[in-house]
Amino acid sequence: MRIAVVDGQGGGIGRHIVDKLRRELPNETEILALGTNAWATAQMLKAGANDGATGEAAIIWNVGKVDVITGTVGILMAHAMMGELTPSIACAVAASSARKILLPVNRCGVDIVGVEAKPLPHLIDDMVEMIKAVAEVR
Protein backbone atom coordinates (compact mmCIF):
# COMPACT_ATOMS: atom_id res chain seq x y z
CA MET A 1 0.00 0.00 0.00
CA ARG A 2 1.27 3.48 -0.86
CA ILE A 3 0.20 6.46 1.24
CA ALA A 4 0.89 10.09 0.40
CA VAL A 5 0.99 12.57 3.28
CA VAL A 6 0.55 16.13 2.00
CA ASP A 7 1.57 19.05 4.22
CA GLY A 8 3.07 22.50 4.07
CA GLN A 9 4.21 25.39 6.21
CA GLY A 10 6.26 23.83 9.05
CA GLY A 11 5.26 20.23 8.34
CA GLY A 12 4.20 19.62 11.93
CA ILE A 13 0.89 17.93 11.23
CA GLY A 14 2.43 15.83 8.46
CA ARG A 15 5.26 14.83 10.79
CA HIS A 16 2.77 13.60 13.40
CA ILE A 17 0.78 11.71 10.76
CA VAL A 18 3.88 10.00 9.34
CA ASP A 19 5.16 9.10 12.80
CA LYS A 20 1.85 7.50 13.80
CA LEU A 21 1.44 5.68 10.47
CA ARG A 22 4.98 4.32 10.67
CA ARG A 23 4.35 2.96 14.18
CA GLU A 24 0.93 1.47 13.39
CA LEU A 25 1.19 0.07 9.85
CA PRO A 26 3.24 -2.86 8.54
CA ASN A 27 6.85 -2.11 7.54
CA GLU A 28 6.10 -2.77 3.87
CA THR A 29 3.68 0.18 3.79
CA GLU A 30 5.25 2.90 1.65
CA ILE A 31 4.77 6.40 3.04
CA LEU A 32 5.49 9.27 0.66
CA ALA A 33 6.03 12.75 2.13
CA LEU A 34 4.71 15.43 -0.23
CA GLY A 35 5.56 18.90 1.02
CA THR A 36 4.60 22.26 -0.40
CA ASN A 37 8.04 23.38 0.79
CA ALA A 38 11.36 21.68 1.59
CA TRP A 39 11.02 22.13 5.36
CA ALA A 40 7.66 20.31 5.47
CA THR A 41 9.06 17.46 3.37
CA ALA A 42 12.17 17.21 5.58
CA GLN A 43 10.07 17.03 8.76
CA MET A 44 8.01 14.18 7.35
CA LEU A 45 11.12 12.32 6.19
CA LYS A 46 12.61 12.65 9.69
CA ALA A 47 9.42 11.09 11.06
CA GLY A 48 9.91 7.98 8.93
CA ALA A 49 8.52 8.55 5.44
CA ASN A 50 10.15 6.27 2.86
CA ASP A 51 10.60 9.01 0.31
CA GLY A 52 9.76 12.65 -0.19
CA ALA A 53 9.08 15.18 -2.89
CA THR A 54 8.61 18.93 -2.72
CA GLY A 55 6.61 21.49 -4.64
CA GLU A 56 3.64 21.80 -6.93
CA ALA A 57 4.85 19.62 -9.82
CA ALA A 58 6.03 16.84 -7.49
CA ILE A 59 2.76 16.76 -5.55
CA ILE A 60 0.64 16.79 -8.72
CA TRP A 61 2.71 13.96 -10.22
CA ASN A 62 2.66 11.75 -7.14
CA VAL A 63 -0.95 12.02 -5.93
CA GLY A 64 -2.00 9.98 -8.94
CA LYS A 65 0.35 7.13 -8.02
CA VAL A 66 -0.78 6.28 -4.47
CA ASP A 67 -3.61 4.33 -2.86
CA VAL A 68 -4.39 6.80 -0.07
CA ILE A 69 -3.86 10.55 0.29
CA THR A 70 -3.90 12.03 3.76
CA GLY A 71 -3.43 15.42 5.38
CA THR A 72 -5.82 18.14 6.46
CA VAL A 73 -9.02 18.98 4.61
CA GLY A 74 -7.19 22.09 3.41
CA ILE A 75 -5.33 20.07 0.78
CA LEU A 76 -8.55 20.14 -1.23
CA MET A 77 -8.75 23.95 -1.11
CA ALA A 78 -6.89 26.39 -3.31
CA HIS A 79 -4.70 28.84 -1.39
CA ALA A 80 -4.90 26.93 1.92
CA MET A 81 -1.84 26.81 4.17
CA MET A 82 -1.37 30.56 3.85
CA GLY A 83 -1.29 30.29 0.06
CA GLU A 84 1.18 27.39 -0.22
CA LEU A 85 -1.50 25.00 -1.50
CA THR A 86 -1.94 26.08 -5.11
CA PRO A 87 -5.15 25.68 -7.10
CA SER A 88 -3.36 23.08 -9.25
CA ILE A 89 -2.41 21.00 -6.20
CA ALA A 90 -5.96 21.15 -4.80
CA CYS A 91 -7.34 20.08 -8.19
CA ALA A 92 -4.86 17.20 -8.52
CA VAL A 93 -5.63 15.91 -5.01
CA ALA A 94 -9.38 16.13 -5.62
CA ALA A 95 -9.10 14.45 -9.04
CA SER A 96 -6.87 11.62 -7.87
CA SER A 97 -8.50 8.21 -7.77
CA ALA A 98 -6.76 7.57 -4.43
CA ARG A 99 -8.86 7.32 -1.29
CA LYS A 100 -8.68 10.60 0.65
CA ILE A 101 -8.64 10.31 4.44
CA LEU A 102 -8.41 13.86 5.77
CA LEU A 103 -8.26 15.62 9.11
CA PRO A 104 -11.04 18.19 9.69
CA VAL A 105 -8.63 20.85 10.91
CA ASN A 106 -10.29 24.25 10.63
CA ARG A 107 -7.42 26.49 9.61
CA CYS A 108 -8.87 27.41 6.25
CA GLY A 109 -12.22 28.85 7.30
CA VAL A 110 -14.25 25.71 6.59
CA ASP A 111 -16.42 24.03 9.19
CA ILE A 112 -17.69 20.54 8.45
CA VAL A 113 -21.08 19.79 9.96
CA GLY A 114 -21.30 16.58 11.95
CA VAL A 115 -17.60 16.45 12.80
CA GLU A 116 -16.77 16.27 16.46
CA ALA A 117 -14.17 18.78 17.66
CA LYS A 118 -11.25 16.79 19.07
CA PRO A 119 -7.63 17.54 19.86
CA LEU A 120 -5.27 16.94 16.92
CA PRO A 121 -3.61 13.81 18.41
CA HIS A 122 -7.03 12.17 18.77
CA LEU A 123 -7.94 13.08 15.18
CA ILE A 124 -4.68 11.54 13.97
CA ASP A 125 -5.43 8.38 15.97
CA ASP A 126 -8.85 8.17 14.27
CA MET A 127 -7.23 8.77 10.87
CA VAL A 128 -4.71 5.98 11.36
CA GLU A 129 -7.46 3.56 12.40
CA MET A 130 -9.38 4.41 9.21
CA ILE A 131 -6.26 3.91 7.06
CA LYS A 132 -5.61 0.55 8.77
CA ALA A 133 -9.16 -0.52 7.93
CA VAL A 134 -8.65 0.47 4.28
CA ALA A 135 -5.35 -1.45 4.18
CA GLU A 136 -7.03 -4.59 5.51
CA VAL A 137 -9.62 -4.47 2.71
CA ARG A 138 -6.92 -4.43 0.00
PyMOL commands that set and color helices and strands:
alter all, ss='L'
color gray80, all
select helices_A, chain A and resi 12-24+38-46+56-65+73-76+87-95+120-137
alter helices_A, ss='H'
color red, helices_A
select strands_A, chain A and resi 2-7+30-35+51-54+68-72+99-103
alter strands_A, ss='S'
color yellow, strands_A
deselect
rebuild
show_as cartoon
